Amino acid sequence: MTPVTAEAPGTTEPIHLDRGMGPIQATATNMLGMIGVGPFLTIPFMIGAMGGPHILYAWLLGAVLALCDGLVYAQLGAALPGSGGPYVYLREAYRPFGLGGMLSFLFIFQLILVAPLSIAGGAVGFADYLGFYWTSMSGLQHDLIASAVCVVMTALLYRHIESVGRLSVAMLAVVLLTVGWVIVAGLFSFSPTQAFDWPPEAYRLDGDMVTRMGAVALLAMYNYGGYNNVCNIGEEIRQPHRTIPRAIVGSILLVVTLYVVMSTVILGMIPWTEAQQTRTIASLFIERTFADPAQGRIAALAMTALILFVTASSLYALILGYSRIPFAAARDGQFFQVFARLHPTKHFPHVSLVTLGAMAIPFCFFSLGQLVRWLILVQILLQFIWQCAGVILLQRYRQDIDQPFRMWLYPMPALVALAMWGYVFVSAPVEGMAFAAGVLALSVAAYWLFIRRTA
């Protein structure tokens, strides 16, 4: 297909989005994408997978990977600050080798699966935590509530980008209040001795420990996920060559600190053998910080309400970022042209937004564990490893592209991220790797079909 430039309705002007986000709004959007219900749901699973309270290893391993991969995104995002993020990066980095079209197509194709998986994962988490109130919720009711959350969050994004940025900052304030409450309450009540009462195997670096850390790191990366969200809206950010790297690195460092402290104080209040059994660990934790059971119950109910708000806010940021990617591809003639349409008065890609929000609904009928594994493993195989190599190729072979930001200790962070993504992938269950491989094969077949039909 010959690339075309989409035009605003009734004009001959190319479509451009408004640069309405500054550094604070960009960082807030990134952090909203990272801080969701994830840790409140997955800390028990992480404890069970590690076989003890030493999940600090997984948080720190994930932090190293997130920071290294975040620097990859920072360099690519500063050099190519357009809507679509990875779609643009892969297209341009591999263009000299004739692979840009294929890899960018594969990214867009897998996005049609990854975006709904990610959105549905947050919505399912929302419904899971709602069970703290609604203890008699049936399975069907749970799934329908998750579906309704997708609809509501999509509707909230049906507005101009400047309004989205202001709402993101307001949401972040509530998110930080929630996490801050957990941390402050724990710091005055937790037992460091209990938090670091690790079993002997925690101090042995053997094959079992390496395997466990890889599996738990997958959960940690699910919790850290979203540090690249700002790249998807690069065309709507002011001074992107400076704002994007700062938003990525700043949000990663802040969120890592919050998660490490939060999980430590929780395990200093709730014995790890009990913590791995609960599915509403934050609510239970807050309840334990009160001597009076009645007051503790009221506080737990309030915490659950805040966690539900945090989850909804994270979904808000995810849908925002994902919706810009099909728009960018369609504008370049590499995807269905209908996705290039902008709202006539609010100037945002409304077709892309509504489509991805709607496609998440069927996945709300799967479990969170399934969604997390599929989400991370598909992205590793079809996106992450290619980007880690792509940032080096872009630096070396695309001298025609201005690259105002260069990652620290270049190219070591990219190489470390590449190796660690491979480690996380091979540490996953066989069925998860097979699922990702099947998606890759299907994507390649779809690409060759696309080429034959448009030749």
C-alpha positions in Angstrom: 0.0 0.0 0.0 1.3 3.4 -0.8 1.5 5.5 2.3 -1.0 8.4 2.5 -1.2 11.4 4.6 -4.6 11.6 6.4 -6.3 15.0 6.2 -8.6 16.8 8.6 -12.2 16.6 7.5 -13.1 19.3 4.9 -9.5 20.5 4.5 -6.3 19.6 2.7 -4.2 20.0 5.8 -2.4 16.9 7.2 -3.8 15.7 10.5 -1.8 16.8 13.6 -2.6 16.4 17.2 -2.3 19.3 19.7 0.8 19.5 22.0 -1.2 20.0 25.2 0.9 18.1 27.8 3.8 19.5 29.7 6.3 17.6 32.0 4.0 17.4 35.0 1.1 16.0 33.0 3.3 13.6 31.1 4.9 12.2 34.3 1.4 12.0 35.9 0.1 10.0 32.9 3.1 7.7 33.0 2.7 7.0 36.7 -1.0 6.5 36.3 -0.2 3.8 33.8 2.3 2.2 36.2 0.4 2.4 39.6 -2.7 0.4 39.3 -4.3 -2.5 41.1 -1.3 -4.7 40.1 0.8 -4.8 43.3 -2.3 -5.0 45.5 -3.3 -8.2 43.6 0.0 -9.7 42.7 2.0 -9.4 45.9 0.4 -12.6 47.3 1.2 -14.4 44.0 4.8 -13.1 44.1 5.2 -14.4 47.7 3.8 -17.8 46.7 6.1 -18.0 43.6 9.2 -17.1 45.6 8.3 -19.4 48.4 8.8 -16.7 51.0 8.8 -13.0 51.8 12.0 -12.3 49.8 10.1 -10.7 46.9 12.5 -7.7 47.3 14.7 -9.7 44.8 12.0 -9.6 42.2 11.2 -5.9 42.7 14.8 -5.0 42.3 15.4 -7.3 39.3 12.3 -5.8 37.7 13.6 -2.3 38.6 16.8 -2.9 36.7 15.0 -4.2 33.7 12.4 -1.4 33.8 15.2 1.3 34.0 17.3 -0.2 31.2 14.3 -0.7 29.0 13.0 2.7 30.0 16.2 4.3 28.7 15.6 2.5 25.4 12.2 4.1 25.2 13.7 7.5 26.3 16.2 7.6 23.5 13.7 6.4 20.9 11.0 8.7 22.2 13.2 11.8 22.1 14.4 11.0 18.6 10.9 10.1 17.2 8.3 11.9 19.3 5.3 10.9 17.3 2.0 9.3 18.1 2.2 5.5 18.0 5.5 5.1 20.0 7.0 1.7 19.2 5.2 1.6 15.8 7.3 4.5 14.7 10.5 3.3 16.4 10.5 -0.1 14.7 9.6 1.3 11.4 12.4 3.8 11.3 15.1 1.7 13.1 14.8 -1.2 10.7 14.0 0.8 7.6 17.7 0.5 6.2 17.4 -3.3 6.3 14.1 -3.5 4.6 12.4 -4.8 7.8 10.8 -1.6 9.0 7.4 -2.3 7.3 7.2 -5.8 8.6 8.2 -5.1 12.2 5.9 -2.1 12.5 3.1 -4.2 11.0 3.8 -7.0 13.5 3.7 -4.5 16.3 0.3 -3.1 15.2 -1.1 -6.6 14.7 -0.1 -7.7 18.2 -1.4 -4.5 19.6 -4.9 -5.6 18.6 -4.4 -8.4 21.1 -2.0 -6.7 23.7 -4.1 -3.6 24.2 -7.3 -5.4 25.1 -5.4 -7.8 27.3 -3.8 -5.0 29.2 -7.0 -3.0 29.5 -9.0 -6.2 30.5 -6.3 -7.1 33.1 -6.9 -3.8 34.9 -10.7 -4.2 34.6 -10.6 -7.8 36.0 -8.5 -6.6 38.9 -11.1 -3.9 39.6 -13.8 -6.5 39.8 -11.6 -8.8 41.9 -11.1 -6.1 44.6 -14.8 -5.1 44.4 -15.3 -8.6 46.0 -14.2 -7.1 49.3 -17.5 -5.3 49.4 -19.6 -7.7 47.3 -18.7 -11.0 48.9 -21.6 -12.9 47.1 -20.6 -11.7 43.6 -21.0 -14.5 41.0 -18.6 -15.2 38.3 -20.8 -13.7 35.6 -21.4 -10.6 37.7 -17.7 -10.2 38.1 -17.1 -10.4 34.4 -19.9 -8.0 33.6 -18.6 -5.4 36.0 -15.1 -5.6 34.5 -16.7 -5.0 31.1 -18.6 -2.0 32.4 -15.4 -0.5 33.7 -13.9 -0.6 30.2 -16.9 1.2 28.8 -16.8 3.9 31.5 -13.0 4.6 31.2 -13.3 4.9 27.4 -16.2 7.4 27.8 -14.1 9.5 30.2 -11.4 9.8 27.5 -13.8 11.2 25.0 -12.4 14.7 25.3 -9.6 17.1 24.3 -6.0 16.3 25.3 -5.7 19.3 27.6 -8.6 18.2 29.6 -7.1 14.7 29.7 -3.8 16.1 31.1 -5.6 18.0 33.9 -7.6 15.0 34.8 -4.5 12.9 34.9 -2.9 15.1 37.5 -6.0 15.1 39.7 -6.2 11.3 39.5 -2.5 11.0 40.3 -3.0 12.9 43.5 -5.6 10.3 44.7 -3.3 7.5 43.6 -0.4 8.9 45.6 -2.7 9.4 48.6 -3.7 5.7 48.5 -0.1 4.4 48.3 1.1 7.0 50.8 -1.6 5.8 53.3 -0.3 2.2 53.1 3.3 3.3 53.5 2.8 5.8 56.4 0.4 3.5 58.3 3.0 0.7 57.9 6.0 2.7 58.9 4.5 3.3 62.3 3.3 -0.2 62.9 5.4 -2.8 60.9 8.0 -5.1 62.3 11.3 -4.9 60.3 12.3 -8.2 61.9 9.2 -9.9 60.5 9.5 -8.3 57.1 13.1 -9.6 56.7 12.6 -12.9 58.4 13.7 -14.7 55.2 14.1 -18.5 55.0 17.6 -20.0 54.5 16.9 -20.7 50.8 16.6 -17.0 50.2 20.3 -16.7 50.6 21.2 -19.5 48.2 21.7 -18.5 44.6 21.0 -21.9 42.9 19.1 -23.0 39.9 15.8 -23.1 41.8 16.3 -19.5 42.9 17.2 -18.3 39.4 14.1 -19.9 38.0 11.8 -18.5 40.7 13.2 -15.0 40.3 12.6 -15.1 36.5 9.0 -16.2 37.0 8.3 -13.5 39.7 10.1 -10.9 37.7 7.4 -11.4 35.1 4.8 -10.3 37.7 7.1 -7.4 38.8 7.3 -6.1 35.2 3.5 -6.3 34.9 3.3 -4.0 38.0 6.0 -1.7 36.5 4.4 -1.7 33.1 3.3 1.7 31.7 6.6 3.5 31.9 6.5 3.7 28.1 3.0 5.1 28.0 4.2 8.7 27.4 5.9 7.5 24.2 2.5 6.7 22.7 1.3 10.3 23.0 4.6 11.9 22.0 2.9 14.1 19.3 0.8 15.6 22.1 3.7 16.6 24.4 5.5 19.9 24.6 9.3 19.8 24.1 9.2 16.0 23.7 13.0 15.6 23.4 13.3 16.8 27.0 10.0 15.8 28.5 9.8 12.2 27.4 13.2 11.0 28.9 12.5 12.9 32.2 8.9 11.5 32.4 10.1 7.9 31.9 13.1 7.9 34.2 11.4 10.0 36.9 8.2 7.8 36.9 10.3 4.6 37.1 12.4 5.7 40.1 9.4 7.0 42.0 7.3 3.9 41.4 10.1 1.5 42.2 10.6 3.3 45.5 6.9 3.2 46.3 6.5 -0.5 45.6 9.6 -1.6 47.5 8.6 0.4 50.6 5.0 -0.6 50.3 5.6 -4.4 50.1 8.1 -4.2 52.9 5.7 -2.6 55.4 2.9 -5.0 54.4 5.1 -8.0 55.1 6.1 -6.4 58.3 2.4 -6.5 59.4 1.1 -9.6 57.8 3.1 -12.9 58.1 4.1 -14.0 54.6 2.4 -17.4 55.1 -0.9 -15.6 55.6 -0.3 -12.9 53.0 0.1 -15.4 50.2 -3.5 -16.6 50.8 -5.4 -13.3 50.6 -6.6 -11.6 47.5 -7.3 -8.2 49.1 -4.0 -7.7 50.9 -4.0 -3.9 51.1 -7.4 -3.9 52.7 -6.4 -6.6 55.2 -3.2 -4.6 56.0 -5.0 -1.4 56.8 -7.5 -3.3 58.9 -4.5 -4.7 61.0 -3.1 -1.2 61.7 -6.1 -0.4 64.0 -6.4 -1.9 67.5 -10.2 -1.5 67.4 -11.7 -4.1 64.9 -14.6 -1.8 64.1 -12.4 1.1 63.2 -10.1 -1.3 61.3 -13.1 -2.5 59.2 -14.1 1.0 58.3 -10.6 1.9 57.3 -10.4 -1.3 55.2 -13.5 -0.4 53.4 -12.1 3.1 52.7 -8.9 1.6 51.4 -10.7 -0.7 49.1 -12.6 2.3 47.6 -9.3 4.1 47.0 -7.8 1.0 45.3 -10.8 0.8 43.0 -10.2 4.4 42.1 -6.4 3.7 41.5 -7.4 0.8 39.2 -9.8 3.0 37.2 -7.2 5.7 36.9 -4.6 3.3 35.6 -7.0 2.0 33.0 -7.7 5.6 32.0 -4.0 6.1 31.2 -3.6 2.8 29.4 -6.5 3.3 27.1 -5.3 6.8 26.3 -1.8 5.7 25.2 -2.9 2.6 23.3 -5.6 4.5 21.3 -2.9 6.7 19.6 -1.0 3.8 18.0 -3.6 2.5 15.4 -4.3 6.2 14.6 -0.6 6.8 13.8 -0.4 3.7 11.7 -3.6 4.5 9.8 -2.4 8.0 9.2 0.7 6.6 7.5 -1.3 4.2 5.3 -0.2 1.1 7.2 -3.5 0.3 8.8 -7.2 0.7 8.2 -7.8 4.3 7.2 -10.9 4.7 9.4 -8.5 4.7 12.4 -7.0 8.0 11.2 -10.1 9.9 11.8 -10.1 12.7 14.4 -13.1 14.0 16.4 -14.3 17.1 14.4 -14.2 19.4 17.4 -12.2 17.8 20.2 -9.3 16.7 17.9 -8.6 13.2 19.3 -8.6 9.8 17.5 -12.1 8.8 18.5 -12.5 5.7 16.2 -9.3 4.2 17.6 -10.2 5.0 21.2 -13.7 3.5 21.0 -12.5 0.4 19.1 -9.8 -0.6 21.5 -12.1 0.0 24.5 -14.7 -2.2 23.0 -12.3 -5.0 22.0 -11.2 -5.3 25.7 -14.6 -6.4 26.8 -14.4 -10.1 25.6 -11.1 -10.5 27.5 -12.8 -9.5 30.7 -14.1 -13.1 30.9 -10.6 -14.5 31.5 -8.6 -14.8 34.7 -6.0 -12.2 35.7 -3.2 -14.8 35.7 -3.9 -15.7 32.1 -4.1 -12.1 31.0 -0.8 -11.2 32.7 1.2 -14.1 31.2 -0.2 -13.6 27.7 0.4 -9.8 27.8 4.0 -9.9 28.9 5.2 -12.8 26.8 3.6 -11.6 23.6 5.2 -8.2 24.0 8.6 -9.7 24.7 8.6 -11.8 21.5 7.0 -9.3 19.2 8.2 -5.9 20.5 10.6 -5.6 23.4 13.6 -7.5 22.1 13.3 -5.8 18.7 13.3 -2.4 20.3 16.4 -3.1 22.4 18.3 -3.9 19.2 16.5 -1.2 17.3 17.8 1.7 19.4 21.4 0.7 18.6 20.6 0.4 14.9 18.9 3.8 14.9 21.9 5.4 16.5 24.3 3.8 14.0 22.5 3.8 10.7 20.0 6.7 10.9 22.2 9.7 11.0 19.5 11.6 9.2 17.4 11.5 12.4 18.3 14.0 15.1 18.8 12.1 18.4 18.9 14.7 21.2 19.0 12.2 24.0 21.4 9.4 24.4 21.0 6.8 27.1 23.6 6.8 29.9 26.4 4.2 29.4 25.2 3.6 25.8 24.6 0.9 24.6 24.8 -1.2 27.9 21.3 -0.5 29.1 19.9 -1.8 25.8 22.0 -4.9 25.9 21.1 -5.6 29.5 17.4 -5.2 28.8 17.7 -7.5 25.8 19.3 -10.2 27.9 16.9 -9.8 30.8 13.8 -9.9 28.5 15.1 -13.2 27.2 15.6 -14.5 30.7 12.1 -13.6 31.7 10.7 -15.3 28.6 12.4 -18.6 29.0 11.5 -18.7 32.7 7.8 -18.6 31.9 5.5 -21.6 31.7 5.8 -23.6 28.5 2.1 -22.9 27.5 2.7 -19.2 27.8 5.8 -19.3 25.5 3.8 -21.4 23.1 1.0 -18.9 23.1 3.4 -16.1 22.3 5.0 -18.1 19.5 1.6 -18.8 18.0 0.8 -15.1 18.0 4.2 -14.4 16.3 3.5 -17.0 13.6 0.0 -15.6 13.0 1.3 -12.1 12.8 3.9 -13.0 10.2 1.2 -14.9 8.1 -1.0 -11.8 8.4 1.8 -9.6 7.2 2.5 -11.6 4.0 -1.3 -11.7 3.3 -1.3 -7.9 3.7 1.6 -7.5 1.3 0.0 -9.7 -1.3 -3.3 -7.9 -1.2 -1.7 -4.4 -1.4 1.0 -5.2 -3.9 
